[in-house]
């Protein structure tokens, strides 16, 4: 695929990730881990300038914890998943 054909999907993903992260950050019931993951996801979305932000180990751990939490909201899990996709793969 050409770069132009991928851009609309990326824009939609960014908007959805940003919306989910924002909703999680504003939620009074969201856990500290969920808010940490949401903040990281929002940072990824905001850095359109090509700085290639990556999720820190601490934020990735919080995102993982959020994804495993059965009480976490759909928005929190969406933001956590977005944050984890920006984490580089493990080195062996």
C-alpha positions in Angstrom: 0.0 0.0 0.0 1.0 3.5 -0.6 1.5 6.0 2.3 -1.6 7.9 1.2 -3.9 5.0 1.4 -2.8 4.3 5.0 -3.2 7.8 6.3 -7.0 7.8 6.8 -6.9 4.7 8.9 -4.1 6.1 11.0 -6.0 9.4 11.5 -9.1 7.5 12.7 -6.9 5.4 15.0 -5.3 8.5 16.5 -8.6 10.1 17.1 -10.1 7.0 18.8 -7.0 6.5 20.9 -6.9 10.2 21.9 -10.6 10.1 22.7 -10.3 7.0 24.9 -7.2 8.4 26.6 -9.0 11.7 27.3 -12.1 9.9 28.7 -9.9 7.8 31.0 -7.9 10.8 32.3 -11.1 12.7 33.1 -12.8 9.7 34.8 -12.8 10.0 38.6 -13.0 6.3 39.0 -10.1 5.3 36.7 -7.2 3.7 38.5 -3.7 5.3 38.7 -2.4 2.6 36.3 -5.2 3.3 33.8 -4.4 7.0 33.9 -0.7 6.4 33.5 -1.4 4.3 30.4 -3.8 6.8 29.0 -1.3 9.6 29.5 1.3 7.6 27.6 -1.2 6.9 24.8 -2.1 10.5 24.5 1.6 11.5 24.3 2.0 9.1 21.3 -1.0 10.6 19.5 0.1 14.2 20.2 3.5 13.6 18.7 2.6 13.9 15.0 5.9 15.7 14.3 7.7 12.4 13.8 9.6 12.3 17.1 8.8 8.6 17.4 7.7 8.7 21.1 7.8 5.3 22.7 6.1 4.0 25.8 8.3 3.7 28.9 8.7 0.5 30.8 6.8 1.9 33.7 3.9 3.1 31.5 3.8 -0.3 29.7 3.6 -2.1 33.0 0.7 0.1 34.0 -1.0 -0.5 30.6 -0.6 -4.3 31.1 -2.1 -4.0 34.6 -5.0 -2.1 33.2 -5.7 -4.6 30.4 -5.7 -7.4 33.0 -8.1 -5.6 35.3 -11.6 -6.9 34.8 -13.1 -3.7 36.3 -11.3 -1.4 33.9 -13.5 0.5 31.5 -13.5 -0.1 27.7 -11.9 3.4 27.2 -9.2 2.6 29.7 -8.4 -0.7 28.0 -8.4 1.0 24.6 -5.9 3.6 25.8 -3.8 1.0 27.5 -3.7 -1.1 24.3 -2.7 2.0 22.3 0.1 2.7 24.7 1.4 -0.9 24.5 1.5 -0.8 20.7 4.1 2.0 21.0 6.4 -0.1 23.2 9.4 -1.6 21.3 9.6 -5.4 21.2 11.6 -7.3 23.7 15.2 -8.0 22.9 16.5 -11.6 23.4 
